[in-house]
Amino acid sequence: MARVLNAAPGPESESPMSYDTIEQTATDTSSAAPAELPRLTVLGTGYLGATHAICMAVLGYDVLGVDTDRSKIEALASGRVPFFEPGLPEMLAKALDSGRLRFTTDLAEAGEHGDVHFICVGTPQRADSAGADLRFVEGVTRDLAPYLRRRCLVVGKSTVPVGTAARLTQILQDNAPAGTDVELAWNPEFLREGFAVEDTLRPDRLVFGTESAWATAQLEAAFAPLLEAGVPVVHADLPTAELVKVAANSFLATKISYINAMAEVCEATGADVQMLATALSFDSRIGGRFLKPGLGFGGGCLPKDIRAFIHRAEELGVGKSVAFLRQVDAINRRRRERTVDLIREEAGGSLEGVRVCCLGAAFKPNSDDIRDAPALDVARMLKQEGAIVSVYDPEAMDNARRAYPELTYADSAMEAARDARVVALLTEWEQFRAIDPATLADVVAQPHVVDGRHALDAAAWRGAGWSYRALGRTA
């Protein structure tokens, strides 16, 4: 049975903490750490792994980050974060200056160093099905095992199908010289891109999936400063811990797709989905978080996680219990097509030869992540219909160019909008919200805007002479 400790709810953040607040949080939390801390290794230095390694070093742990990608290791060791995340470059500098953070490609060094080894590699969607691709998780486990010569704990943080932990335990104990002295636990991650440092240093909860009192004690030691700071902990079995992340993501995806389904109803009836969402949010049973209509969700977690959850449930013979998630996914995909419909309507019925300005490429603001980005999917569909598409994003341009070289990219929002017949807001960066509609009207060919994120002040834009459209709102 799960046990919950320190169960007072934590504060919710609507915007990333400032660096000063982050630094103070790290200082306050690290001061609660006991003198004897386990040595940590973090296997995988992508978004999750790099953030975890950096923040744990700042909290006072001796951390070794490990990756097969030498370019990542060299970048991090030189003080450069190879992706955009607010506050993380400052944390990396602090961690490196402390002498508690190092990086390597050598698994033998990792096996010698770590008392607790965190697995933080990716689990993308498989190319041949909706299931999770576990090659990286299983591979790093198998490769690390021969170097585990003493009692230690391996901790999975990656998002995996339920049942994976049991298989990884067998791989470890069959291949490690220490045999059954090597145990496995699961500690799912709940990082939000744009808030990753805050979510690591001040999480709303920790989940410890373990099979022994010793493993529990090791995890508690590995998170001692956070526990001393009062972060709630759920002590669970391995299958429950594996399920938490996919269950949480499925719930959030359902809430987002629900309000977007209501947007379709609003479009058919002349109702206003923004007013509807506001009215619903006052019901304490529903609340306003994630009840935001628009272009839908993307990124490297929600889309692939709900598909993998459906796939695993079907393997277990309980597919009917999560069949509704197929409709959640379908509604989310439809929002992209419907956004293209609005842009086409604003262009006069055809996109052939029409200049369209696409503001945004990242799947969300405060990130350069373009995985399954609705903004770029919309831009791609516009291009396929013959539109002349110009894309601008404050942080995701390099990633977008590599993934979609057929699109045209601008150096600023104003450049992207020059001579456009339709402007489409597709990622709700603050700088896009702050654009003066009167100034932008001076550079476009026609003042038509499609607000794919309900981020703009409709009255202000209409008052500046723009034709304003948004999903779920009347023209």
Secondary structure as UniProt FT lines:
FT   STRAND          3..5
FT   HELIX           19..30
FT   TURN            31..32
FT   STRAND          40..43
FT   HELIX           47..58
FT   TURN            59..60
FT   STRAND          63..66
FT   HELIX           70..77
FT   TURN            78..79
FT   TURN            86..87
FT   HELIX           88..98
FT   STRAND          101..104
FT   HELIX           107..113
FT   STRAND          116..119
FT   HELIX           135..144
FT   HELIX           145..147
FT   STRAND          152..156
FT   TURN            162..163
FT   HELIX           164..175
FT   TURN            177..178
FT   HELIX           179..181
FT   STRAND          182..186
FT   TURN            193..194
FT   HELIX           196..201
FT   STRAND          206..209
FT   HELIX           213..222
FT   HELIX           224..228
FT   TURN            229..230
FT   STRAND          233..236
FT   HELIX           238..269
FT   HELIX           273..281
FT   TURN            284..286
FT   TURN            289..290
FT   HELIX           302..315
FT   TURN            316..317
FT   HELIX           319..322
FT   HELIX           324..346
FT   TURN            347..348
FT   TURN            352..353
FT   STRAND          355..359
FT   TURN            371..372
FT   HELIX           374..384
FT   TURN            385..386
FT   STRAND          388..392
FT   HELIX           397..403
FT   TURN            405..406
FT   STRAND          408..409
FT   HELIX           413..417
FT   TURN            418..419
FT   STRAND          422..425
FT   HELIX           430..433
FT   HELIX           437..441
FT   TURN            442..443
FT   STRAND          448..451
FT   TURN            452..453
FT   HELIX           458..463
FT   TURN            464..465
FT   STRAND          467..470
FT   TURN            471..472
//
